[in-house]
Amino acid sequence: MTRNVEHPVMVFDREGGFLTSFGQGHFSNRTHGAFAGPDDSLYFTDDGTHTITKFTPDGELLLTLGIAGKPSKLWGGEPFNRPTHAAVSPNTGHIFVSDGYGNSRVHKYTADGELLMSWGESGVDAGQFMRPHNIAIDGEDRVYVADRECHRVQVFDADGGFITMWNNIHRPDGMTIGPDGNIYYWRAERHAGSGGSARAGPPGQHSEPRGGVPGAVRRSGAGRKRRASSSLPTGSRWTPTAIFTSAKCPTRYSVPSRIRQGRSGACRSCARSADHAGLSHGPKCLTK
């Protein structure tokens, strides 16, 4: 999947030779997620059109969730306002959608597109989200949600019941469950003077996330501060049994007020107060 509206979905052979493209007219230049379902159907998420579309590998449109160009109310909780990703249960065929940039929700649909339930709200406690950016379902129907701006992955059952969370994962942009049963994550990082660059590497040596908060602040560009890498090496793999039980976002860099206003950014001062859902910035806020 690309953000080239003339060739939004490109198909290549195993040697990298271009075969064909499809999806023209169905996508904006804000395509955001792709997922191959257990029956080889393809699910594409577009946060510009506020839709999830299901295609055959040959490019036939089978299903559309949402109405193109008609987002739900910002932070209203209804699907969809700039959704980010979709995944399908290998057991039931239910479709789970992370939603996303204009909501803090996960939506669950039947395979035919009927909305069954939704869960989540803005915040940093268990079951709350700052930016649900990616989603994955394992063989036991556990739902993994990458809560990017809170630097964590939350794990739920198929009905939204909170199981656990994995903390101290620096900005998890995407993740997938490999054929070995391990969960692989990647992150994208912007560098001064350049565009976004994917930071996906080979699996690390660690079987589960290590503790520790993200690295120290360092200077980059014209006096701009940014956060160094976390204690987890990029491209790490984890066993799905890794357990972290903290109910708070330990990184303390998330600002609910900025996310609710539709702005990105991370405050290193505000969210240190006891009121994580407060709307005011602290005296040392770097992003107000």
ROLUMMAR-335547 format. One record per atom (N, C-alpha, C): x, y, z. Coordinates in steps of 0.2 Angstrom, whole numbers, padded with zeros to 4 digits, always signed. Layout:
<atoms>
XYZ
...
</atoms>
This chain:
<atoms>
+0004-0006+0000
+0000+0000+0000
+0004+0006+0000
+0002+0011-0004
+0006+0017-0005
+0002+0023-0004
+0004+0029-0004
+0000+0035-0004
+0000+0039-0011
+0002+0034-0016
+0001+0036-0023
-0006+0035-0025
-0010+0040-0026
-0017+0039-0027
-0018+0036-0034
-0013+0036-0039
-0014+0033-0045
-0012+0026-0045
-0008+0024-0040
-0007+0017-0039
-0007+0015-0031
-0012+0015-0028
-0012+0015-0021
-0010+0008-0018
-0012+0003-0022
-0010-0004-0020
-0006-0007-0025
+0000-0008-0024
+0005-0011-0029
+0006-0019-0027
+0007-0023-0033
+0008-0030-0032
+0014-0031-0035
+0019-0035-0032
+0025-0037-0034
+0026-0044-0034
+0031-0047-0038
+0032-0054-0037
+0038-0055-0032
+0040-0061-0031
+0045-0062-0025
+0051-0059-0026
+0053-0058-0033
+0059-0055-0034
+0059-0047-0035
+0053-0044-0033
+0052-0037-0033
+0050-0034-0040
+0048-0038-0044
+0046-0036-0051
+0038-0034-0050
+0037-0028-0053
+0030-0025-0053
+0026-0029-0057
+0020-0031-0054
+0015-0035-0058
+0009-0030-0060
+0006-0027-0055
+0000-0023-0056
-0001-0018-0050
-0007-0014-0051
-0009-0010-0045
-0017-0010-0046
-0020-0009-0040
-0027-0008-0040
-0029-0003-0034
-0035-0002-0034
-0038+0003-0029
-0039+0010-0031
-0037+0012-0038
-0038+0019-0040
-0045+0021-0039
-0046+0027-0036
-0052+0030-0034
-0055+0028-0028
-0052+0023-0024
-0055+0021-0018
-0051+0024-0012
-0045+0027-0013
-0041+0029-0008
-0039+0037-0008
-0037+0040-0003
-0034+0047-0002
-0027+0046-0002
-0024+0052-0001
-0016+0051+0000
-0014+0050+0007
-0019+0048+0011
-0018+0046+0018
-0019+0039+0020
-0018+0035+0015
-0018+0027+0017
-0014+0026+0023
-0016+0022+0027
-0012+0021+0033
-0011+0014+0036
-0015+0009+0034
-0013+0002+0036
-0016-0003+0031
-0012-0009+0031
-0014-0014+0027
-0013-0021+0031
-0018-0025+0030
-0018-0032+0034
-0020-0037+0029
-0017-0043+0029
-0019-0049+0025
-0023-0053+0030
-0029-0055+0028
-0033-0059+0033
-0032-0066+0032
-0035-0070+0036
-0034-0077+0036
-0036-0081+0030
-0041-0078+0026
-0043-0080+0020
-0040-0077+0014
-0034-0073+0015
-0031-0070+0010
-0034-0063+0008
-0040-0062+0010
-0043-0055+0009
-0038-0050+0012
-0038-0044+0009
-0034-0038+0010
-0038-0033+0013
-0036-0030+0019
-0040-0025+0023
-0035-0018+0023
-0038-0013+0020
-0034-0007+0020
-0038-0001+0024
-0034+0002+0028
-0037+0008+0032
-0034+0014+0029
-0039+0019+0028
-0037+0026+0025
-0040+0031+0030
-0035+0035+0034
-0038+0039+0038
-0040+0046+0035
-0039+0046+0028
-0041+0052+0025
-0048+0052+0023
-0050+0045+0021
-0057+0044+0019
-0061+0042+0025
-0058+0040+0030
-0061+0037+0036
-0065+0031+0035
-0061+0026+0031
-0064+0020+0030
-0059+0014+0030
-0062+0008+0031
-0058+0002+0030
-0061-0002+0024
-0057-0004+0020
-0060-0007+0014
-0057-0014+0013
-0061-0019+0011
-0059-0026+0010
-0059-0028+0003
-0053-0030+0000
-0052-0032-0007
-0050-0039-0007
-0051-0042-0013
-0048-0049-0015
-0041-0047-0017
-0036-0052-0017
-0030-0051-0020
-0029-0049-0027
-0035-0050-0031
-0035-0047-0038
-0038-0040-0038
-0040-0037-0032
-0042-0030-0033
-0049-0029-0033
-0053-0034-0032
-0061-0034-0031
-0063-0031-0024
-0066-0026-0024
-0069-0023-0018
-0075-0027-0015
-0074-0029-0009
-0079-0034-0006
-0083-0030+0000
-0080-0026+0003
-0083-0023+0009
-0080-0016+0011
-0084-0011+0013
-0082-0005+0015
-0085-0004+0022
-0081-0002+0027
-0083+0000+0033
-0082+0008+0034
-0088+0011+0036
-0087+0018+0036
-0090+0021+0029
-0091+0028+0029
-0093+0031+0024
-0088+0036+0021
-0085+0035+0015
-0080+0039+0013
-0081+0047+0013
-0077+0050+0017
-0077+0058+0017
-0082+0060+0022
-0085+0056+0026
-0089+0058+0032
-0087+0055+0038
-0083+0058+0042
-0080+0056+0048
-0085+0057+0054
-0085+0053+0059
-0089+0054+0065
-0087+0060+0069
-0090+0062+0074
-0089+0068+0078
-0082+0067+0081
-0078+0072+0081
-0071+0072+0084
-0072+0070+0091
-0068+0064+0093
-0068+0062+0100
-0075+0060+0102
-0080+0058+0098
-0086+0057+0100
-0087+0049+0101
-0082+0045+0099
-0082+0038+0101
-0085+0034+0096
-0089+0036+0091
-0092+0032+0086
-0087+0032+0080
-0088+0026+0076
-0083+0025+0071
-0086+0029+0065
-0081+0032+0061
-0074+0032+0062
-0071+0039+0061
-0066+0041+0065
-0063+0048+0064
-0055+0047+0063
-0053+0046+0057
-0046+0045+0055
-0044+0038+0059
-0047+0033+0056
-0044+0026+0059
-0037+0025+0057
-0034+0020+0060
-0027+0019+0059
-0025+0012+0056
-0029+0007+0058
-0027+0000+0056
-0033-0005+0058
-0033-0010+0054
-0038-0016+0056
-0035-0022+0056
-0037-0027+0059
-0035-0034+0060
-0041-0039+0060
-0040-0045+0059
-0045-0050+0059
-0044-0056+0063
-0049-0058+0067
-0048-0064+0071
-0047-0070+0066
-0042-0074+0067
-0041-0080+0063
-0047-0086+0065
-0050-0084+0071
-0055-0089+0073
-0062-0088+0071
-0064-0081+0072
-0071-0079+0071
-0072-0075+0065
-0067-0072+0062
-0067-0068+0057
-0069-0061+0058
-0070-0060+0065
-0072-0053+0067
-0066-0048+0065
-0069-0042+0064
-0064-0037+0061
-0063-0032+0067
-0057-0030+0069
-0056-0025+0074
-0052-0019+0071
-0054-0013+0073
-0052-0007+0070
-0049-0003+0076
-0043+0000+0075
-0040+0005+0080
-0042+0012+0077
-0045+0016+0081
-0048+0022+0078
-0047+0028+0084
-0042+0032+0083
-0036+0032+0079
-0033+0039+0081
-0034+0043+0076
-0031+0050+0076
-0037+0055+0079
-0043+0053+0077
-0049+0058+0080
-0053+0054+0085
-0051+0048+0087
-0055+0045+0092
-0050+0041+0096
-0052+0038+0102
-0047+0034+0106
-0051+0028+0107
-0053+0024+0102
-0057+0018+0103
-0054+0012+0099
-0057+0007+0100
-0057+0000+0096
-0064-0002+0095
-0065-0003+0088
-0072-0006+0086
-0071-0013+0084
-0076-0017+0086
-0077-0024+0084
-0083-0025+0079
-0081-0028+0073
-0087-0029+0068
-0087-0037+0067
-0093-0039+0064
-0093-0045+0061
-0090-0046+0055
-0089-0052+0052
-0086-0052+0046
-0090-0049+0040
-0096-0048+0041
-0101-0045+0036
-0101-0037+0037
-0098-0035+0042
-0098-0027+0043
-0103-0025+0048
-0105-0029+0052
-0110-0026+0057
-0106-0024+0064
-0107-0018+0066
-0104-0016+0072
-0107-0020+0078
-0102-0023+0082
-0104-0027+0088
-0103-0023+0094
-0097-0020+0095
-0096-0016+0101
-0090-0011+0100
-0089-0007+0105
-0083-0002+0105
-0080-0002+0112
-0074+0000+0112
-0071+0001+0119
-0066+0006+0119
-0064+0009+0125
-0059+0014+0125
-0061+0021+0126
-0057+0025+0128
-0058+0032+0129
-0051+0036+0130
-0051+0043+0129
-0045+0046+0130
-0042+0045+0137
-0036+0044+0138
-0033+0044+0144
-0027+0039+0144
-0024+0038+0150
-0018+0034+0151
-0019+0028+0156
-0024+0027+0158
-0026+0021+0162
-0027+0015+0158
-0027+0009+0161
-0028+0003+0158
-0035+0004+0154
-0035+0002+0148
-0041+0002+0144
-0043+0009+0141
-0038+0014+0142
-0039+0020+0139
-0033+0021+0134
-0034+0026+0129
-0029+0026+0124
-0027+0034+0123
-0021+0035+0121
-0019+0041+0118
-0019+0042+0111
-0016+0036+0108
-0016+0036+0101
-0016+0029+0099
-0022+0025+0098
-0022+0018+0096
-0020+0018+0089
-0014+0016+0087
-0011+0017+0081
-0010+0010+0077
-0011+0005+0080
-0010-0002+0076
-0013-0007+0081
-0015-0012+0077
-0019-0018+0081
-0017-0024+0078
-0017-0030+0082
-0016-0036+0080
-0020-0041+0084
-0021-0047+0081
-0025-0052+0085
-0022-0059+0084
-0021-0062+0090
-0017-0069+0090
-0022-0075+0089
-0019-0081+0089
-0023-0087+0089
-0028-0088+0094
-0027-0085+0100
-0032-0086+0106
-0036-0080+0106
-0037-0076+0101
-0041-0070+0101
-0039-0065+0106
-0033-0064+0108
-0031-0058+0112
-0029-0053+0107
-0032-0047+0109
-0031-0041+0105
-0026-0036+0107
-0021-0035+0103
-0015-0031+0105
-0016-0024+0102
-0015-0019+0106
-0016-0012+0103
-0010-0008+0105
-0007-0005+0099
-0001-0001+0100
-0003+0006+0102
-0002+0008+0108
-0004+0015+0110
+0002+0019+0110
+0003+0022+0104
+0009+0025+0102
+0011+0030+0106
+0007+0036+0107
+0009+0041+0111
+0010+0040+0119
+0008+0034+0121
+0009+0032+0128
+0014+0027+0128
+0018+0026+0123
+0024+0021+0123
+0022+0014+0126
+0017+0011+0124
+0015+0005+0127
+0011+0001+0122
+0010-0006+0123
+0005-0010+0120
+0000-0013+0125
-0006-0012+0124
-0011-0015+0129
-0014-0021+0126
-0016-0026+0130
-0018-0032+0128
-0025-0033+0131
-0030-0036+0127
-0037-0036+0129
-0039-0043+0126
-0045-0045+0129
-0048-0051+0126
-0053-0049+0121
-0056-0053+0117
-0060-0051+0111
-0066-0047+0113
-0068-0046+0119
-0073-0042+0121
-0071-0036+0124
-0065-0034+0124
-0062-0028+0126
-0060-0028+0134
-0060-0034+0137
-0058-0035+0144
-0050-0034+0144
-0048-0029+0148
-0041-0028+0149
-0037-0034+0152
-0032-0036+0149
-0028-0042+0152
-0021-0039+0155
-0017-0035+0151
-0011-0033+0153
-0009-0027+0149
-0003-0024+0150
+0000-0020+0146
+0008-0020+0146
+0011-0019+0141
+0018-0019+0140
+0021-0012+0139
+0024-0009+0144
+0026-0002+0145
+0033-0001+0142
+0035+0005+0141
+0042+0007+0140
+0044+0005+0133
+0040+0005+0128
+0041+0004+0121
+0040+0010+0117
+0046+0013+0115
+0046+0019+0112
+0042+0020+0105
+0037+0023+0106
+0032+0025+0100
+0031+0019+0095
+0028+0014+0098
+0026+0008+0093
+0021+0010+0088
+0024+0011+0082
+0020+0013+0076
+0016+0007+0073
+0019+0001+0072
+0016-0005+0069
+0019-0011+0073
+0015-0016+0072
+0017-0023+0074
+0013-0028+0070
+0016-0034+0071
+0013-0040+0068
+0014-0046+0071
+0010-0051+0071
+0011-0057+0074
+0014-0062+0069
+0020-0064+0070
+0024-0069+0065
+0021-0076+0065
+0023-0080+0060
+0021-0087+0060
+0024-0091+0066
+0029-0088+0070
+0032-0091+0075
+0028-0089+0082
+0023-0085+0081
+0019-0083+0087
+0022-0077+0091
+0028-0075+0089
+0030-0069+0092
+0027-0063+0089
+0027-0057+0093
+0025-0051+0091
+0031-0046+0089
+0031-0044+0083
+0036-0039+0080
+0033-0032+0080
+0037-0027+0082
+0035-0021+0082
+0040-0017+0078
+0038-0011+0075
+0043-0006+0072
+0041+0001+0074
+0045+0005+0073
+0043+0012+0074
+0047+0017+0068
+0043+0022+0067
+0046+0027+0062
+0048+0033+0066
+0054+0036+0064
+0057+0042+0068
+0059+0047+0063
+0057+0053+0065
+0059+0059+0060
+0065+0062+0063
+0070+0063+0058
+0076+0066+0060
+0076+0073+0057
+0080+0077+0061
+0081+0084+0059
+0083+0085+0051
+0080+0088+0047
+0082+0089+0040
+0080+0084+0036
+0076+0079+0038
+0074+0073+0034
+0067+0071+0035
+0064+0067+0031
+0058+0065+0032
+0058+0059+0036
+0052+0055+0037
+0051+0050+0041
+0056+0044+0038
+0059+0040+0043
+0063+0034+0041
+0061+0028+0045
+0059+0023+0041
+0057+0017+0045
+0063+0014+0049
+0062+0012+0055
+0067+0010+0059
+0065+0002+0061
+0064-0002+0056
+0063-0009+0057
+0069-0013+0056
+0071-0017+0061
+0077-0021+0060
+0075-0028+0061
+0081-0032+0061
+0080-0039+0063
+0078-0041+0070
+0075-0046+0072
+0073-0047+0078
+0078-0047+0083
+0077-0044+0089
+0082-0043+0094
+0083-0050+0098
+0088-0049+0103
+0090-0055+0106
+0085-0056+0112
+0081-0052+0114
+0077-0052+0120
+0070-0055+0119
+0068-0060+0123
+0062-0063+0123
+0056-0059+0126
+0057-0054+0129
+0052-0050+0132
+0055-0043+0133
+0050-0038+0134
+0052-0031+0135
+0056-0030+0141
+0061-0026+0141
+0065-0024+0147
+0062-0018+0150
+0063-0017+0156
+0061-0011+0160
+0065-0005+0158
+0064+0001+0161
+0067+0007+0160
+0063+0012+0156
+0064+0018+0157
+0060+0023+0153
+0065+0025+0147
+0061+0029+0142
+0065+0030+0136
+0071+0035+0138
+0076+0035+0133
+0083+0038+0135
+0082+0045+0136
+0088+0048+0137
+0089+0055+0139
+0087+0060+0133
+0085+0066+0135
+0084+0071+0130
+0090+0073+0127
+0090+0074+0120
+0096+0076+0117
+0094+0081+0112
+0099+0086+0110
+0097+0091+0105
+0097+0089+0098
+0093+0091+0094
+0093+0089+0087
+0090+0095+0083
+0094+0098+0078
+0092+0104+0074
+0093+0110+0078
+0089+0115+0076
+0089+0122+0079
+0087+0122+0086
+0090+0119+0091
+0088+0120+0098
+0082+0115+0099
+0080+0111+0095
+0074+0107+0096
+0076+0101+0100
+0072+0099+0105
+0074+0093+0109
+0070+0088+0106
+0072+0082+0107
+0069+0076+0105
+0071+0070+0110
+0067+0065+0110
+0069+0059+0115
+0073+0054+0111
+0078+0052+0115
+0083+0047+0112
+0079+0040+0112
+0082+0035+0110
+0079+0028+0109
+0078+0026+0116
+0073+0021+0116
+0071+0018+0122
+0075+0012+0124
+0074+0009+0129
+0078+0003+0131
+0077-0003+0127
+0071-0003+0123
+0070-0009+0119
+0073-0007+0112
+0077-0012+0109
+0080-0011+0103
+0075-0011+0097
+0075-0007+0092
+0071-0007+0087
+0070-0014+0084
+0064-0016+0082
+0064-0023+0079
+0064-0029+0084
+0063-0027+0090
+0063-0032+0095
+0057-0037+0094
+0058-0043+0097
+0052-0048+0096
+0050-0050+0104
+0044-0051+0105
+0042-0053+0112
+0038-0059+0111
+0038-0063+0117
+0034-0068+0118
+0027-0066+0120
+0021-0068+0118
+0015-0066+0120
+0013-0066+0127
+0018-0070+0131
+0016-0071+0138
+0020-0066+0142
+0023-0061+0139
+0026-0056+0143
+0021-0052+0147
+0022-0051+0153
+0017-0047+0158
+0020-0041+0161
+0016-0036+0160
+0018-0029+0164
+0011-0027+0166
+0011-0026+0173
+0004-0025+0176
+0003-0017+0178
+0008-0013+0177
+0007-0006+0179
+0001-0003+0175
-0004+0000+0179
-0010+0003+0176
-0009+0010+0174
-0003+0013+0174
-0002+0020+0172
+0003+0020+0167
+0003+0025+0163
+0008+0026+0157
+0015+0028+0161
+0020+0024+0161
+0026+0026+0165
+0030+0031+0162
+0029+0032+0155
+0034+0037+0152
+0032+0044+0154
+0026+0046+0155
+0024+0052+0158
+0025+0058+0152
+0025+0056+0146
+0026+0061+0141
+0020+0062+0137
+0014+0060+0139
+0008+0060+0135
+0004+0066+0138
+0001+0070+0133
-0003+0076+0135
-0010+0075+0133
-0015+0073+0137
-0022+0072+0134
-0025+0078+0131
-0023+0084+0134
-0026+0090+0131
-0024+0091+0124
-0018+0090+0122
-0015+0091+0115
-0018+0085+0111
-0019+0079+0113
-0022+0074+0109
-0029+0076+0107
-0033+0078+0113
-0040+0079+0112
-0041+0085+0107
-0036+0090+0106
-0037+0095+0102
-0034+0093+0095
-0032+0087+0094
-0030+0085+0087
-0023+0087+0086
-0019+0088+0091
-0012+0090+0089
-0008+0085+0092
-0002+0084+0089
+0003+0079+0091
+0008+0082+0095
+0012+0078+0099
+0017+0081+0103
+0017+0078+0110
+0023+0079+0113
+0024+0075+0120
+0026+0080+0125
+0023+0081+0130
+0025+0085+0135
+0029+0082+0141
+0035+0084+0143
+0039+0081+0147
+0038+0084+0154
+0033+0088+0155
+0032+0091+0162
+0025+0090+0164
+0020+0092+0159
+0013+0092+0161
+0011+0086+0164
+0012+0080+0161
+0009+0074+0163
+0012+0071+0169
+0017+0074+0172
+0020+0072+0178
+0015+0073+0184
+0010+0078+0183
+0006+0079+0189
+0001+0073+0190
-0002+0073+0196
-0006+0067+0198
-0012+0067+0193
-0014+0072+0191
-0020+0072+0187
-0018+0071+0179
-0018+0065+0177
-0016+0064+0170
-0021+0066+0165
-0027+0067+0167
-0032+0069+0162
-0033+0077+0162
-0028+0080+0166
-0029+0088+0166
-0028+0091+0160
-0031+0097+0159
-0031+0100+0152
-0026+0106+0152
-0023+0108+0158
-0018+0113+0158
-0011+0111+0158
-0007+0115+0155
+0000+0113+0154
+0004+0116+0160
+0010+0112+0162
+0014+0114+0167
+0019+0119+0166
+0022+0122+0171
+0026+0128+0170
+0032+0127+0165
+0034+0120+0165
+0040+0119+0161
+0038+0115+0154
+0032+0116+0152
+0030+0112+0146
+0034+0114+0140
+0037+0110+0136
+0041+0111+0131
+0037+0112+0124
+0030+0110+0125
+0026+0110+0119
+0020+0114+0118
+0019+0118+0123
+0013+0122+0124
+0014+0128+0119
</atoms>
